[in-house]
Amino acid sequence: MGTISLTSRELNHDVGRAKKAAEAGPVVITDRGRPSHVLMTYGEFERLTGKRHNLVDALSMPGLSAIDFDPPRSIIATREVDLS
């Protein structure tokens, strides 16, 4: 996966080319010769940031019934309160 570089002007003139290039890897967008932004596919973005799941999705994942999970019971000790 190589990195392609485009100027801001090139991006504005041919967005389709930039999107096709992003299919092959990240596209660095430069502004006045310096890297300023990166264009990537949404799939690559999800892979890098980690797809977020809610609790229901996490608990409904296949294969979880085969996992033994027996955490120790938590003991919460109380203490006397001195209100004097």
C-alpha positions in Angstrom: 0.0 0.0 0.0 1.8 3.1 -1.3 1.2 6.7 -0.3 0.1 9.1 -3.1 0.4 12.8 -2.7 -1.8 15.4 -4.3 -1.9 19.2 -4.0 -5.0 20.9 -2.8 -5.4 22.3 -6.4 -5.2 18.8 -7.9 -7.7 17.5 -5.4 -10.2 20.3 -6.3 -9.8 19.7 -10.0 -10.1 15.9 -10.0 -11.9 14.5 -6.9 -12.6 11.3 -8.7 -8.9 10.6 -9.3 -8.3 11.2 -5.6 -11.1 8.8 -4.6 -9.7 6.1 -6.9 -6.2 6.6 -5.5 -7.6 6.3 -1.9 -8.8 2.8 -2.8 -5.1 1.8 -3.1 -3.9 3.5 0.0 -3.9 6.9 1.8 -3.7 10.0 -0.2 -1.7 12.9 1.3 -3.2 16.3 0.4 -0.6 19.1 0.5 -1.2 22.8 1.0 1.7 25.0 -0.1 4.0 22.0 -0.3 3.3 20.7 3.2 1.1 17.7 4.2 -2.2 19.0 5.6 -4.8 16.2 5.2 -5.1 12.5 4.4 -7.9 11.0 2.3 -8.7 7.4 2.8 -11.6 5.0 2.3 -14.2 4.8 5.0 -13.4 1.1 5.5 -9.8 2.0 6.2 -10.9 4.7 8.6 -13.1 2.2 10.5 -10.2 -0.2 10.6 -7.8 2.4 12.1 -10.3 3.8 14.6 -11.9 0.6 15.6 -15.5 -0.1 15.0 -17.6 0.7 18.0 -20.1 -1.8 19.2 -22.9 -1.4 21.8 -23.3 -3.9 24.6 -26.1 -5.8 22.9 -23.9 -6.3 19.8 -21.0 -7.4 21.9 -23.1 -9.9 23.9 -24.7 -11.4 20.7 -21.4 -12.3 19.0 -21.2 -15.9 17.9 -19.1 -18.2 20.0 -19.5 -16.4 23.3 -21.4 -19.3 24.9 -18.3 -21.4 24.8 -16.3 -19.0 27.0 -16.2 -19.8 30.7 -16.7 -16.7 32.7 -17.0 -17.0 36.5 -15.7 -13.9 38.2 -15.2 -13.9 41.9 -18.0 -12.3 44.0 -17.2 -8.8 45.0 -17.2 -8.1 48.7 -17.9 -4.6 49.7 -17.1 -3.9 53.3 -19.1 -1.2 55.2 -17.6 1.0 57.8 -19.0 2.9 60.8 -19.7 6.6 60.3 -18.8 9.0 63.1 -21.3 12.0 63.0 -20.1 13.5 66.3 
